[in-house]
Amino acid sequence: MPTFKIAEAARLLGVSDDTVRRWVDAGTLPTTGASPAEVPGDALAARAIELAAGAADPADVLSSARNRFVGLVTRIQRDGLMAQVDIQSGPHRVVSLMSAEAADDLGLEVGSLAAAVVKATHVIVETPRG
């Protein structure tokens, strides 16, 4: 089974090393007992699912799309008729290109809560070598 060092686990969950250490100390996240501490991959995956389920969704709608990234708007760059909107959702940065009118109609500004919804027919999965 794969294991992850504290810093790796923190990076993958989008939290600080100290947060992962607090979860380990509180018994929320188990370790293998190795020194330095390592988190089992299955426990890390379960914690990632728990964290994702806890994200508040600003929309009260039903949708067929399953790829919803709830986060904060971190940048809006307007250029004439178009706008680029950056949303930070945990460790994920999602960028959307839309009309400037749509960005205005949605009331988007830096610090706004928003959900980026992705509907695609292809998803590529990669793993590190080795």
N, CA, C and O atoms as CSV, one atom per row, in Angstrom:
chain,resi,resn,atom,element,x,y,z
A,1,MET,N,N,0.849,-1.177,0.000
A,1,MET,CA,C,0.000,0.000,0.000
A,1,MET,C,C,0.897,1.243,0.000
A,1,MET,O,O,1.889,1.289,0.728
A,2,PRO,N,N,0.556,2.246,-0.807
A,2,PRO,CA,C,1.358,3.472,-0.815
A,2,PRO,C,C,1.204,4.238,0.503
A,2,PRO,O,O,0.143,4.228,1.128
A,3,THR,N,N,2.273,4.889,0.899
A,3,THR,CA,C,2.251,5.746,2.079
A,3,THR,C,C,2.813,7.111,1.706
A,3,THR,O,O,3.541,7.252,0.723
A,4,PHE,N,N,2.464,8.107,2.505
A,4,PHE,CA,C,2.875,9.479,2.208
A,4,PHE,C,C,3.421,10.145,3.460
A,4,PHE,O,O,2.833,10.038,4.536
A,5,LYS,N,N,4.532,10.822,3.319
A,5,LYS,CA,C,5.087,11.600,4.429
A,5,LYS,C,C,4.145,12.767,4.739
A,5,LYS,O,O,3.301,13.130,3.920
A,6,ILE,N,N,4.298,13.340,5.916
A,6,ILE,CA,C,3.413,14.414,6.375
A,6,ILE,C,C,3.342,15.556,5.362
A,6,ILE,O,O,2.253,16.031,5.042
A,7,ALA,N,N,4.494,15.999,4.857
A,7,ALA,CA,C,4.513,17.117,3.908
A,7,ALA,C,C,3.793,16.759,2.610
A,7,ALA,O,O,3.090,17.590,2.035
A,8,GLU,N,N,3.971,15.513,2.149
A,8,GLU,CA,C,3.280,15.071,0.930
A,8,GLU,C,C,1.769,15.025,1.155
A,8,GLU,O,O,0.994,15.471,0.309
A,9,ALA,N,N,1.363,14.488,2.292
A,9,ALA,CA,C,-0.068,14.410,2.624
A,9,ALA,C,C,-0.672,15.805,2.680
A,9,ALA,O,O,-1.767,16.036,2.167
A,10,ALA,N,N,0.041,16.730,3.303
A,10,ALA,CA,C,-0.452,18.106,3.412
A,10,ALA,C,C,-0.629,18.732,2.039
A,10,ALA,O,O,-1.644,19.377,1.776
A,11,ARG,N,N,0.348,18.547,1.164
A,11,ARG,CA,C,0.274,19.112,-0.188
A,11,ARG,C,C,-0.909,18.526,-0.947
A,11,ARG,O,O,-1.630,19.251,-1.633
A,12,LEU,N,N,-1.109,17.218,-0.826
A,12,LEU,CA,C,-2.200,16.567,-1.544
A,12,LEU,C,C,-3.577,16.986,-1.028
A,12,LEU,O,O,-4.539,17.028,-1.794
A,13,LEU,N,N,-3.675,17.294,0.264
A,13,LEU,CA,C,-4.951,17.717,0.845
A,13,LEU,C,C,-5.162,19.230,0.781
A,13,LEU,O,O,-6.257,19.719,1.059
A,14,GLY,N,N,-4.120,19.966,0.416
A,14,GLY,CA,C,-4.245,21.414,0.320
A,14,GLY,C,C,-4.261,22.095,1.676
A,14,GLY,O,O,-4.896,23.137,1.841
A,15,VAL,N,N,-3.557,21.508,2.662
A,15,VAL,CA,C,-3.477,22.083,4.003
A,15,VAL,C,C,-2.014,22.184,4.400
A,15,VAL,O,O,-1.134,21.759,3.651
A,16,SER,N,N,-1.749,22.746,5.574
A,16,SER,CA,C,-0.368,22.879,6.040
A,16,SER,C,C,0.112,21.586,6.699
A,16,SER,O,O,-0.689,20.740,7.097
A,17,ASP,N,N,1.424,21.454,6.806
A,17,ASP,CA,C,2.013,20.315,7.508
A,17,ASP,C,C,1.497,20.253,8.943
A,17,ASP,O,O,1.197,19.178,9.461
A,18,ASP,N,N,1.400,21.427,9.578
A,18,ASP,CA,C,0.929,21.478,10.966
A,18,ASP,C,C,-0.492,20.949,11.105
A,18,ASP,O,O,-0.814,20.288,12.092
A,19,THR,N,N,-1.338,21.234,10.129
A,19,THR,CA,C,-2.716,20.734,10.171
A,19,THR,C,C,-2.719,19.211,10.138
A,19,THR,O,O,-3.444,18.577,10.904
A,20,VAL,N,N,-1.918,18.622,9.260
A,20,VAL,CA,C,-1.844,17.158,9.179
A,20,VAL,C,C,-1.314,16.598,10.497
A,20,VAL,O,O,-1.823,15.589,10.983
A,21,ARG,N,N,-0.304,17.233,11.079
A,21,ARG,CA,C,0.229,16.763,12.374
A,21,ARG,C,C,-0.843,16.827,13.459
A,21,ARG,O,O,-0.939,15.921,14.288
A,22,ARG,N,N,-1.646,17.887,13.462
A,22,ARG,CA,C,-2.739,17.999,14.451
A,22,ARG,C,C,-3.757,16.884,14.250
A,22,ARG,O,O,-4.242,16.309,15.225
A,23,TRP,N,N,-4.090,16.571,12.996
A,23,TRP,CA,C,-5.025,15.479,12.717
A,23,TRP,C,C,-4.455,14.147,13.188
A,23,TRP,O,O,-5.187,13.313,13.722
A,24,VAL,N,N,-3.151,13.939,12.995
A,24,VAL,CA,C,-2.504,12.712,13.450
A,24,VAL,C,C,-2.553,12.650,14.981
A,24,VAL,O,O,-2.912,11.618,15.548
A,25,ASP,N,N,-2.195,13.747,15.648
A,25,ASP,CA,C,-2.208,13.793,17.120
A,25,ASP,C,C,-3.606,13.568,17.684
A,25,ASP,O,O,-3.757,12.961,18.744
A,26,ALA,N,N,-4.638,14.055,16.976
A,26,ALA,CA,C,-6.019,13.921,17.444
A,26,ALA,C,C,-6.612,12.560,17.089
A,26,ALA,O,O,-7.716,12.233,17.524
A,27,GLY,N,N,-5.889,11.767,16.303
A,27,GLY,CA,C,-6.394,10.460,15.898
A,27,GLY,C,C,-7.331,10.511,14.700
A,27,GLY,O,O,-7.934,9.500,14.341
A,28,THR,N,N,-7.459,11.684,14.074
A,28,THR,CA,C,-8.313,11.843,12.903
A,28,THR,C,C,-7.693,11.205,11.667
A,28,THR,O,O,-8.401,10.741,10.773
A,29,LEU,N,N,-6.372,11.186,11.626
A,29,LEU,CA,C,-5.641,10.637,10.480
A,29,LEU,C,C,-4.605,9.650,11.022
A,29,LEU,O,O,-3.708,10.052,11.763
A,30,PRO,N,N,-4.711,8.376,10.671
A,30,PRO,CA,C,-3.763,7.382,11.196
A,30,PRO,C,C,-2.410,7.444,10.494
A,30,PRO,O,O,-2.280,7.993,9.400
A,31,THR,N,N,-1.423,6.875,11.143
A,31,THR,CA,C,-0.102,6.729,10.536
A,31,THR,C,C,0.272,5.250,10.552
A,31,THR,O,O,-0.409,4.430,11.168
A,32,THR,N,N,1.356,4.928,9.869
A,32,THR,CA,C,1.804,3.533,9.794
A,32,THR,C,C,2.628,3.137,11.013
A,32,THR,O,O,2.886,1.952,11.223
A,33,GLY,N,N,3.042,4.106,11.813
A,33,GLY,CA,C,3.918,3.820,12.944
A,33,GLY,C,C,5.387,3.986,12.595
A,33,GLY,O,O,6.256,3.862,13.458
A,34,ALA,N,N,5.663,4.268,11.328
A,34,ALA,CA,C,7.045,4.472,10.887
A,34,ALA,C,C,7.560,5.806,11.410
A,34,ALA,O,O,6.788,6.681,11.799
A,35,SER,N,N,8.871,5.938,11.409
A,35,SER,CA,C,9.491,7.200,11.802
A,35,SER,C,C,10.469,7.593,10.694
A,35,SER,O,O,11.379,6.819,10.396
A,36,PRO,N,N,10.319,8.754,10.081
A,36,PRO,CA,C,9.299,9.779,10.328
A,36,PRO,C,C,7.904,9.282,9.937
A,36,PRO,O,O,7.753,8.314,9.191
A,37,ALA,N,N,6.903,9.968,10.457
A,37,ALA,CA,C,5.513,9.543,10.298
A,37,ALA,C,C,5.107,9.459,8.831
A,37,ALA,O,O,5.460,10.311,8.016
A,38,GLU,N,N,4.357,8.408,8.520
A,38,GLU,CA,C,3.803,8.222,7.179
A,38,GLU,C,C,2.323,7.912,7.305
A,38,GLU,O,O,1.898,7.207,8.220
A,39,VAL,N,N,1.544,8.447,6.376
A,39,VAL,CA,C,0.095,8.249,6.362
A,39,VAL,C,C,-0.238,7.222,5.288
A,39,VAL,O,O,0.203,7.360,4.148
A,40,PRO,N,N,-1.021,6.182,5.638
A,40,PRO,CA,C,-1.414,5.201,4.609
A,40,PRO,C,C,-2.248,5.872,3.513
A,40,PRO,O,O,-3.056,6.759,3.789
A,41,GLY,N,N,-2.042,5.441,2.286
A,41,GLY,CA,C,-2.739,6.035,1.144
A,41,GLY,C,C,-4.248,5.936,1.243
A,41,GLY,O,O,-4.951,6.877,0.873
A,42,ASP,N,N,-4.771,4.794,1.745
A,42,ASP,CA,C,-6.224,4.653,1.830
A,42,ASP,C,C,-6.835,5.606,2.850
A,42,ASP,O,O,-7.930,6.127,2.640
A,43,ALA,N,N,-6.119,5.834,3.965
A,43,ALA,CA,C,-6.605,6.777,4.978
A,43,ALA,C,C,-6.566,8.202,4.437
A,43,ALA,O,O,-7.455,9.007,4.718
A,44,LEU,N,N,-5.526,8.509,3.655
A,44,LEU,CA,C,-5.409,9.841,3.059
A,44,LEU,C,C,-6.536,10.075,2.046
A,44,LEU,O,O,-7.109,11.162,1.976
A,45,ALA,N,N,-6.840,9.033,1.265
A,45,ALA,CA,C,-7.937,9.146,0.289
A,45,ALA,C,C,-9.270,9.364,0.993
A,45,ALA,O,O,-10.081,10.177,0.550
A,46,ALA,N,N,-9.501,8.643,2.085
A,46,ALA,CA,C,-10.752,8.808,2.833
A,46,ALA,C,C,-10.858,10.216,3.408
A,46,ALA,O,O,-11.935,10.811,3.390
A,47,ARG,N,N,-9.750,10.754,3.920
A,47,ARG,CA,C,-9.766,12.118,4.472
A,47,ARG,C,C,-10.030,13.128,3.362
A,47,ARG,O,O,-10.750,14.102,3.580
A,48,ALA,N,N,-9.463,12.917,2.176
A,48,ALA,CA,C,-9.688,13.822,1.046
A,48,ALA,C,C,-11.168,13.854,0.674
A,48,ALA,O,O,-11.706,14.915,0.359
A,49,ILE,N,N,-11.826,12.694,0.710
A,49,ILE,CA,C,-13.256,12.632,0.403
A,49,ILE,C,C,-14.059,13.377,1.459
A,49,ILE,O,O,-14.993,14.108,1.129
A,50,GLU,N,N,-13.698,13.194,2.739
A,50,GLU,CA,C,-14.380,13.910,3.827
A,50,GLU,C,C,-14.256,15.422,3.655
A,50,GLU,O,O,-15.231,16.158,3.809
A,51,LEU,N,N,-13.046,15.875,3.335
A,51,LEU,CA,C,-12.826,17.315,3.163
A,51,LEU,C,C,-13.606,17.866,1.982
A,51,LEU,O,O,-14.163,18.961,2.059
A,52,ALA,N,N,-13.648,17.114,0.888
A,52,ALA,CA,C,-14.368,17.566,-0.304
A,52,ALA,C,C,-15.861,17.633,-0.031
A,52,ALA,O,O,-16.538,18.539,-0.518
A,53,ALA,N,N,-16.381,16.693,0.735
A,53,ALA,CA,C,-17.810,16.676,1.036
A,53,ALA,C,C,-18.201,17.840,1.929
A,53,ALA,O,O,-19.364,18.245,1.950
A,54,GLY,N,N,-17.237,18.382,2.669
A,54,GLY,CA,C,-17.538,19.468,3.589
A,54,GLY,C,C,-17.584,20.841,2.950
A,54,GLY,O,O,-17.975,21.809,3.602
A,55,ALA,N,N,-17.196,20.947,1.694
A,55,ALA,CA,C,-17.175,22.255,1.039
A,55,ALA,C,C,-18.597,22.734,0.784
A,55,ALA,O,O,-19.422,22.004,0.235
A,56,ALA,N,N,-18.865,23.947,1.183
A,56,ALA,CA,C,-20.199,24.517,0.977
A,56,ALA,C,C,-20.380,24.879,-0.488
A,56,ALA,O,O,-19.507,25.495,-1.100
A,57,ASP,N,N,-21.508,24.497,-1.038
A,57,ASP,CA,C,-21.816,24.803,-2.426
A,57,ASP,C,C,-22.754,25.998,-2.449
A,57,ASP,O,O,-23.824,25.948,-1.841
A,58,PRO,N,N,-22.375,27.081,-3.142
A,58,PRO,CA,C,-23.210,28.279,-3.136
A,58,PRO,C,C,-24.520,28.120,-3.899
A,58,PRO,O,O,-25.416,28.954,-3.765
A,59,ALA,N,N,-24.644,27.066,-4.693
A,59,ALA,CA,C,-25.859,26.883,-5.482
A,59,ALA,C,C,-26.741,25.820,-4.841
A,59,ALA,O,O,-26.249,24.789,-4.384
A,60,ASP,N,N,-28.012,26.068,-4.811
A,60,ASP,CA,C,-28.961,25.086,-4.299
A,60,ASP,C,C,-29.694,24.505,-5.499
A,60,ASP,O,O,-30.898,24.698,-5.669
A,61,VAL,N,N,-28.935,23.786,-6.329
A,61,VAL,CA,C,-29.491,23.225,-7.562
A,61,VAL,C,C,-29.074,21.772,-7.695
A,61,VAL,O,O,-28.083,21.342,-7.104
A,62,LEU,N,N,-29.827,21.032,-8.466
A,62,LEU,CA,C,-29.441,19.677,-8.842
A,62,LEU,C,C,-28.778,19.752,-10.205
A,62,LEU,O,O,-29.200,20.524,-11.066
A,63,SER,N,N,-27.737,18.948,-10.402
A,63,SER,CA,C,-26.994,19.005,-11.651
A,63,SER,C,C,-26.466,17.624,-11.996
A,63,SER,O,O,-26.149,16.828,-11.112
A,64,SER,N,N,-26.376,17.348,-13.292
A,64,SER,CA,C,-25.787,16.083,-13.720
A,64,SER,C,C,-24.264,16.137,-13.649
A,64,SER,O,O,-23.608,15.095,-13.638
A,65,ALA,N,N,-23.703,17.329,-13.600
A,65,ALA,CA,C,-22.249,17.474,-13.537
A,65,ALA,C,C,-21.760,17.052,-12.157
A,65,ALA,O,O,-22.311,17.478,-11.142
A,66,ARG,N,N,-20.735,16.225,-12.119
A,66,ARG,CA,C,-20.189,15.752,-10.847
A,66,ARG,C,C,-18.875,16.439,-10.489
A,66,ARG,O,O,-18.374,16.297,-9.374
A,67,ASN,N,N,-18.335,17.167,-11.420
A,67,ASN,CA,C,-17.064,17.846,-11.194
A,67,ASN,C,C,-17.329,19.302,-10.814
A,67,ASN,O,O,-17.291,20.196,-11.660
A,68,ARG,N,N,-17.594,19.519,-9.538
A,68,ARG,CA,C,-17.887,20.858,-9.027
A,68,ARG,C,C,-16.753,21.275,-8.111
A,68,ARG,O,O,-16.450,20.584,-7.139
A,69,PHE,N,N,-16.134,22.385,-8.413
A,69,PHE,CA,C,-15.034,22.899,-7.623
A,69,PHE,C,C,-15.505,24.175,-6.927
A,69,PHE,O,O,-15.550,25.243,-7.537
A,70,VAL,N,N,-15.855,24.055,-5.655
A,70,VAL,CA,C,-16.315,25.203,-4.879
A,70,VAL,C,C,-15.087,25.906,-4.315
A,70,VAL,O,O,-14.213,25.268,-3.729
A,71,GLY,N,N,-15.025,27.216,-4.492
A,71,GLY,CA,C,-13.872,27.955,-4.004
A,71,GLY,C,C,-14.099,29.444,-4.025
A,71,GLY,O,O,-15.229,29.925,-4.118
A,72,LEU,N,N,-13.001,30.162,-3.936
A,72,LEU,CA,C,-13.035,31.620,-3.910
A,72,LEU,C,C,-12.469,32.192,-5.204
A,72,LEU,O,O,-11.486,31.687,-5.745
A,73,VAL,N,N,-13.096,33.236,-5.682
A,73,VAL,CA,C,-12.575,33.943,-6.851
A,73,VAL,C,C,-11.311,34.668,-6.408
A,73,VAL,O,O,-11.341,35.458,-5.465
A,74,THR,N,N,-10.200,34.396,-7.091
A,74,THR,CA,C,-8.924,35.010,-6.717
A,74,THR,C,C,-8.462,36.085,-7.696
A,74,THR,O,O,-7.603,36.908,-7.379
A,75,ARG,N,N,-9.055,36.061,-8.904
A,75,ARG,CA,C,-8.650,37.072,-9.894
A,75,ARG,C,C,-9.713,37.162,-10.976
A,75,ARG,O,O,-10.285,36.156,-11.396
A,76,ILE,N,N,-9.963,38.380,-11.414
A,76,ILE,CA,C,-10.820,38.607,-12.582
A,76,ILE,C,C,-10.074,39.566,-13.491
A,76,ILE,O,O,-9.729,40.681,-13.100
A,77,GLN,N,N,-9.835,39.111,-14.706
A,77,GLN,CA,C,-9.130,39.945,-15.676
A,77,GLN,C,C,-10.070,40.203,-16.848
A,77,GLN,O,O,-10.389,39.294,-17.614
A,78,ARG,N,N,-10.504,41.446,-16.978
A,78,ARG,CA,C,-11.413,41.816,-18.067
A,78,ARG,C,C,-10.602,42.390,-19.228
A,78,ARG,O,O,-9.650,43.148,-19.043
A,79,ASP,N,N,-11.017,41.999,-20.421
A,79,ASP,CA,C,-10.357,42.507,-21.614
A,79,ASP,C,C,-11.431,42.706,-22.673
A,79,ASP,O,O,-11.707,41.811,-23.472
A,80,GLY,N,N,-12.022,43.872,-22.669
A,80,GLY,CA,C,-13.083,44.147,-23.632
A,80,GLY,C,C,-14.328,43.346,-23.324
A,80,GLY,O,O,-14.923,43.495,-22.257
A,81,LEU,N,N,-14.726,42.493,-24.260
A,81,LEU,CA,C,-15.952,41.712,-24.105
A,81,LEU,C,C,-15.778,40.463,-23.247
A,81,LEU,O,O,-16.770,39.876,-22.815
A,82,MET,N,N,-14.534,40.042,-22.991
A,82,MET,CA,C,-14.285,38.781,-22.287
A,82,MET,C,C,-13.688,39.021,-20.904
A,82,MET,O,O,-13.119,40.076,-20.623
A,83,ALA,N,N,-13.836,38.004,-20.047
A,83,ALA,CA,C,-13.241,38.045,-18.713
A,83,ALA,C,C,-12.644,36.673,-18.404
A,83,ALA,O,O,-13.217,35.638,-18.746
A,84,GLN,N,N,-11.486,36.689,-17.754
A,84,GLN,CA,C,-10.879,35.461,-17.243
A,84,GLN,C,C,-11.091,35.460,-15.743
A,84,GLN,O,O,-10.689,36.399,-15.055
A,85,VAL,N,N,-11.724,34.405,-15.227
A,85,VAL,CA,C,-12.027,34.303,-13.807
A,85,VAL,C,C,-11.256,33.123,-13.233
A,85,VAL,O,O,-11.398,31.994,-13.703
A,86,ASP,N,N,-10.436,33.386,-12.211
A,86,ASP,CA,C,-9.677,32.340,-11.538
A,86,ASP,C,C,-10.362,32.000,-10.225
A,86,ASP,O,O,-10.695,32.892,-9.444
A,87,ILE,N,N,-10.573,30.700,-9.978
A,87,ILE,CA,C,-11.174,30.228,-8.731
A,87,ILE,C,C,-10.192,29.271,-8.077
A,87,ILE,O,O,-9.706,28.340,-8.718
A,88,GLN,N,N,-9.899,29.497,-6.801
A,88,GLN,CA,C,-9.036,28.600,-6.043
A,88,GLN,C,C,-9.923,27.709,-5.190
A,88,GLN,O,O,-10.618,28.188,-4.293
A,89,SER,N,N,-9.898,26.413,-5.470
A,89,SER,CA,C,-10.704,25.433,-4.744
A,89,SER,C,C,-9.750,24.435,-4.105
A,89,SER,O,O,-9.322,23.478,-4.750
A,90,GLY,N,N,-9.419,24.658,-2.840
A,90,GLY,CA,C,-8.407,23.822,-2.197
A,90,GLY,C,C,-7.115,23.961,-2.958
A,90,GLY,O,O,-6.677,25.081,-3.223
A,91,PRO,N,N,-6.489,22.852,-3.322
A,91,PRO,CA,C,-5.232,22.951,-4.066
A,91,PRO,C,C,-5.427,23.169,-5.562
A,91,PRO,O,O,-4.454,23.260,-6.310
A,92,HIS,N,N,-6.688,23.252,-6.001
A,92,HIS,CA,C,-6.974,23.341,-7.434
A,92,HIS,C,C,-7.272,24.774,-7.855
A,92,HIS,O,O,-8.062,25.471,-7.218
A,93,ARG,N,N,-6.626,25.202,-8.937
A,93,ARG,CA,C,-6.917,26.493,-9.553
A,93,ARG,C,C,-7.701,26.201,-10.819
A,93,ARG,O,O,-7.221,25.504,-11.713
A,94,VAL,N,N,-8.910,26.738,-10.889
A,94,VAL,CA,C,-9.760,26.542,-12.057
A,94,VAL,C,C,-9.908,27.893,-12.743
A,94,VAL,O,O,-10.209,28.895,-12.093
A,95,VAL,N,N,-9.697,27.920,-14.048
A,95,VAL,CA,C,-9.782,29.160,-14.812
A,95,VAL,C,C,-10.941,29.052,-15.789
A,95,VAL,O,O,-11.069,28.063,-16.510
A,96,SER,N,N,-11.781,30.075,-15.806
A,96,SER,CA,C,-12.917,30.107,-16.723
A,96,SER,C,C,-12.843,31.353,-17.587
A,96,SER,O,O,-12.549,32.446,-17.102
A,97,LEU,N,N,-13.114,31.175,-18.871
A,97,LEU,CA,C,-13.234,32.307,-19.777
A,97,LEU,C,C,-14.712,32.496,-20.067
A,97,LEU,O,O,-15.399,31.555,-20.465
A,98,MET,N,N,-15.196,33.698,-19.868
A,98,MET,CA,C,-16.612,34.002,-20.078
A,98,MET,C,C,-16.732,35.437,-20.559
A,98,MET,O,O,-15.759,36.192,-20.560
A,99,SER,N,N,-17.933,35.800,-20.966
A,99,SER,CA,C,-18.133,37.191,-21.371
A,99,SER,C,C,-18.034,38.080,-20.130
A,99,SER,O,O,-18.378,37.660,-19.026
A,100,ALA,N,N,-17.568,39.290,-20.323
A,100,ALA,CA,C,-17.498,40.242,-19.219
A,100,ALA,C,C,-18.896,40.514,-18.676
A,100,ALA,O,O,-19.073,40.746,-17.480
A,101,GLU,N,N,-19.882,40.483,-19.560
A,101,GLU,CA,C,-21.274,40.685,-19.135
A,101,GLU,C,C,-21.712,39.571,-18.184
A,101,GLU,O,O,-22.387,39.840,-17.191
A,102,ALA,N,N,-21.339,38.333,-18.474
A,102,ALA,CA,C,-21.693,37.217,-17.596
A,102,ALA,C,C,-21.033,37.371,-16.230
A,102,ALA,O,O,-21.668,37.126,-15.205
A,103,ALA,N,N,-19.764,37.775,-16.208
A,103,ALA,CA,C,-19.070,37.988,-14.935
A,103,ALA,C,C,-19.765,39.071,-14.127
A,103,ALA,O,O,-19.912,38.947,-12.912
A,104,ASP,N,N,-20.193,40.134,-14.802
A,104,ASP,CA,C,-20.915,41.211,-14.121
A,104,ASP,C,C,-22.268,40.737,-13.615
A,104,ASP,O,O,-22.646,41.041,-12.483
A,105,ASP,N,N,-23.014,39.984,-14.453
A,105,ASP,CA,C,-24.327,39.481,-14.066
A,105,ASP,C,C,-24.247,38.558,-12.853
A,105,ASP,O,O,-25.155,38.535,-12.023
A,106,LEU,N,N,-23.147,37.790,-12.755
A,106,LEU,CA,C,-22.966,36.894,-11.615
A,106,LEU,C,C,-22.493,37.639,-10.368
A,106,LEU,O,O,-22.468,37.072,-9.276
A,107,GLY,N,N,-22.121,38.901,-10.531
A,107,GLY,CA,C,-21.642,39.688,-9.396
A,107,GLY,C,C,-20.289,39.217,-8.891
A,107,GLY,O,O,-19.985,39.343,-7.705
A,108,LEU,N,N,-19.474,38.673,-9.793
A,108,LEU,CA,C,-18.182,38.135,-9.383
A,108,LEU,C,C,-17.206,39.251,-9.037
A,108,LEU,O,O,-17.095,40.254,-9.741
A,109,GLU,N,N,-16.509,39.044,-7.936
A,109,GLU,CA,C,-15.421,39.930,-7.540
A,109,GLU,C,C,-14.444,39.094,-6.733
A,109,GLU,O,O,-14.798,38.024,-6.237
A,110,VAL,N,N,-13.224,39.575,-6.600
A,110,VAL,CA,C,-12.219,38.845,-5.839
A,110,VAL,C,C,-12.747,38.632,-4.427
A,110,VAL,O,O,-13.186,39.570,-3.762
A,111,GLY,N,N,-12.693,37.380,-3.983
A,111,GLY,CA,C,-13.194,37.026,-2.657
A,111,GLY,C,C,-14.594,36.442,-2.676
A,111,GLY,O,O,-15.074,35.969,-1.646
A,112,SER,N,N,-15.267,36.464,-3.835
A,112,SER,CA,C,-16.611,35.885,-3.945
A,112,SER,C,C,-16.545,34.370,-3.874
A,112,SER,O,O,-15.599,33.757,-4.369
A,113,LEU,N,N,-17.560,33.765,-3.254
A,113,LEU,CA,C,-17.705,32.315,-3.266
A,113,LEU,C,C,-18.333,31.915,-4.590
A,113,LEU,O,O,-19.314,32.522,-5.022
A,114,ALA,N,N,-17.778,30.903,-5.235
A,114,ALA,CA,C,-18.289,30.469,-6.537
A,114,ALA,C,C,-18.018,28.979,-6.715
A,114,ALA,O,O,-17.183,28.399,-6.023
A,115,ALA,N,N,-18.726,28.382,-7.640
A,115,ALA,CA,C,-18.498,26.981,-7.989
A,115,ALA,C,C,-18.187,26.899,-9.471
A,115,ALA,O,O,-18.941,27.404,-10.303
A,116,ALA,N,N,-17.067,26.256,-9.799
A,116,ALA,CA,C,-16.729,25.988,-11.193
A,116,ALA,C,C,-17.246,24.593,-11.498
A,116,ALA,O,O,-16.890,23.632,-10.816
A,117,VAL,N,N,-18.079,24.479,-12.513
A,117,VAL,CA,C,-18.668,23.195,-12.878
A,117,VAL,C,C,-18.070,22.763,-14.205
A,117,VAL,O,O,-18.122,23.501,-15.188
A,118,VAL,N,N,-17.498,21.556,-14.230
A,118,VAL,CA,C,-16.826,21.054,-15.418
A,118,VAL,C,C,-17.597,19.849,-15.934
A,118,VAL,O,O,-17.823,18.886,-15.201
A,119,LYS,N,N,-17.992,19.905,-17.178
A,119,LYS,CA,C,-18.673,18.780,-17.818
A,119,LYS,C,C,-17.841,18.427,-19.042
A,119,LYS,O,O,-17.779,19.197,-20.000
A,120,ALA,N,N,-17.206,17.269,-19.008
A,120,ALA,CA,C,-16.324,16.884,-20.098
A,120,ALA,C,C,-16.527,15.414,-20.449
A,120,ALA,O,O,-17.042,14.636,-19.645
A,121,THR,N,N,-16.125,15.053,-21.635
A,121,THR,CA,C,-16.264,13.659,-22.060
A,121,THR,C,C,-14.996,12.857,-21.838
A,121,THR,O,O,-15.040,11.627,-21.873
A,122,HIS,N,N,-13.863,13.518,-21.609
A,122,HIS,CA,C,-12.609,12.816,-21.419
A,122,HIS,C,C,-11.922,13.325,-20.166
A,122,HIS,O,O,-11.849,14.531,-19.928
A,123,VAL,N,N,-11.419,12.393,-19.365
A,123,VAL,CA,C,-10.611,12.738,-18.200
A,123,VAL,C,C,-9.347,11.919,-18.284
A,123,VAL,O,O,-9.407,10.699,-18.439
A,124,ILE,N,N,-8.205,12.566,-18.185
A,124,ILE,CA,C,-6.914,11.890,-18.232
A,124,ILE,C,C,-6.401,11.774,-16.811
A,124,ILE,O,O,-6.388,12.754,-16.066
A,125,VAL,N,N,-5.973,10.562,-16.432
A,125,VAL,CA,C,-5.425,10.316,-15.107
A,125,VAL,C,C,-3.948,10.000,-15.260
A,125,VAL,O,O,-3.565,9.183,-16.097
A,126,GLU,N,N,-3.119,10.648,-14.450
A,126,GLU,CA,C,-1.679,10.429,-14.491
A,126,GLU,C,C,-1.189,10.034,-13.104
A,126,GLU,O,O,-1.772,10.433,-12.096
A,127,THR,N,N,-0.112,9.248,-13.056
A,127,THR,CA,C,0.549,8.909,-11.814
A,127,THR,C,C,2.038,9.156,-11.981
A,127,THR,O,O,2.550,9.129,-13.100
A,128,PRO,N,N,2.735,9.394,-10.882
A,128,PRO,CA,C,4.187,9.616,-10.993
A,128,PRO,C,C,4.900,8.334,-11.388
A,128,PRO,O,O,4.429,7.237,-11.090
A,129,ARG,N,N,6.048,8.476,-12.066
A,129,ARG,CA,C,6.852,7.311,-12.440
A,129,ARG,C,C,7.490,6.710,-11.195
A,129,ARG,O,O,7.773,7.400,-10.215
A,130,GLY,N,N,7.703,5.422,-11.267
A,130,GLY,CA,C,8.416,4.759,-10.172
A,130,GLY,C,C,7.500,4.245,-9.194
A,130,GLY,O,O,7.925,3.655,-8.201
